[in-house]
């Protein structure tokens, strides 16, 4: 098998997958606790969520913070590198909204990512 080390392949290795875009989108809005992801993304399984969060953390886009509480609280947020991905998410959102309008696809709302204020 030929390994193509191009920008698009690297991008797809890091951001590809059924749920990573949504995970990054929700993290662009605010920090999210593990259990909140299940409310935000109905249908995602625990295994897939944890695997994708670990991959995003390994790739440097997501930060995982563990609070020493009982029960333990785990919260995810974007790293600086993850924050740099927000314009890509916005481009994807805009394209998807335009496509839906063109094809007459019903959707809940037009969404856009927002840079979190420091």
N, C-alpha and C positions, 0 to 999 in steps of 0.2 A: 504494500500500500504506500502510495506517495504521500509525504507529509508536506503540505503547503503552508509555509510560515508567512502568511500574508495578513494584513490588517483585518480583513473580514473574518478569517479563520480564528485569529486571536480573539476578536470581539465575540464571535459565536461561542468559543470555548468558555469565555468568562461570563457572558450575559445571556447565552442561549438557554433554552429550557422553557417549559410550559409556564412556570410560576415566577421565575427570577425577575421579569419585568414588573410584575405586580408587587413583589416583595420590595423591590427598589423604589417603586412609585410610592407605596405607603410609607416607607422610611424617609422619602423626600419630604413628606408632610410633617412627620414627628417621630420621636422614638417610639418603638412598639415592643410590648411584652410578648413573650411566646404565645400565651393563650389568646391574646388579642388577634393574632394572625388568623386563627380559626374563625373568628367572627368576620374579619375583613375579607378572607378568601375561603368561602364555603367550598368544600369539596377537596381541599388539599389534605393529604394524609399527614400524620405525624412524622412518619419516616421521610417522606419527600420534603416536608418543610425543614426538618432538621438537616437533612443532607444538603439542601440548597443554601440554607443559612451558613452551614460549615464551609461550603465551596466559596460563597461570597466573602466570608471572613478570611479564608485562606488566600483569596485573590486580592484582599486589601480594600474591598469596597464597603464592608460592613464591620462594625465594632460590636462586640458582645461584652456587656458589663453585668457582672454578678454582684448582687447586693447581699450582704450577710444578714439575712433576716430569716425568720421562721414563719412560713415556708420560704425557701430561697426565692428571690426575685431575679429574673434574668431579663435584661432589656437590650434591644438591638437599635443601633443608629448607624447613620452613614459616616464613614471616615471622610477626610478631606478628598481622597481619591474618589470615594463614592459620591460626594457632593459635585465633583467635576463631571459626573455622569448625568446630572439633571438636565442639561441642554439636550442630550441624546434622548432622554425620556420625553422631553417636551416635543422634540421633532417627531418621535414615534406617536405621541398622543395626537398631534396636529394631523399627521398623515392618516392615522386611523379614523379620526373624526371626519376628515375630508372624504375618505373612502366610503365611510358609512353614509354620508350625505349623498354622495354620487350614486351609490347603489341602493339608496332607500332603506338602509338597514336601521332598524329601531335600536336605540341605545338609551340608557338612563340619563346620561348627561355628557356634555363635553367637558373633559377634564384636562387639567394642566398641572404640571408639577410646580412647586414653589420652592425657592431657595429659603431655607430656614434662616430666620434672623438670629444673629449672634447675640 
